Amino acid sequence: MTSRPAAGGGIRVEVGPDRFARWCAGFAERHGGIAGGARLVADEASDGGEAVELVAADGSVATCHVPFPPLRAEGGSERERGAVADLDLDLGLDLVGLLAAHALAPRTVGVLLVRRGGFAVGVFEGERLAESKVGARHVQGRTKAGGWSQQRFARRREGQAREAYNAAADTAARILLPHVARLDALIVGGDAGAIGVLRTDARLKPLWAKETAPFLNVGDPRMAELRKAPDGFRAVRIRLVERS
């Protein structure tokens, strides 16, 4: 579980799908129970998204964003659904169990991580990385030189970056496009500007229709970062505002 300050107050917490129902039980216990049960609300942080809102007896609020919206009833193994159901009965909140099962559901997910000079592309079946390719291209850093030298350097650097983005787009087309019909979602991350460049590649247009949150903030897109991607895209993101 990770946390950080949230825009507008409170903190943002990321909870793994296997721990979500128990986290909700702990939230209810810490704050005197849930007042009026859970309700499904629009996710103001994303276009067309959903969230399950829990309002505690002391006024604390947990807004639990639905991964891979819309919220569906199926998901998880029989054992996982049974464990969720037990917790849900204790809470009296059908939506908590529904969201937990939804988050646990196995999905086929494409991942595209791009930064200037590096990329990682993969197809996940559940948490298993089924196909992948990681690559890097040299892009020179900035220089303090002036005049014509600076201009030549800038042109060279732009050319290197363009080659790096082309390599990332070529790899995305080769790895992801053959699976596009069966992808449940596309998750992107790295640098927003680099992803923006790839959006101009006409070959990749079918992929963007599958894109969904979250945007994964990663460093250099290496294999280690790619393998950790399910920790990010399967997590339930919660905005927690606690009353003192």
Disulfide bonds with the S-S distance in Angstrom:
none
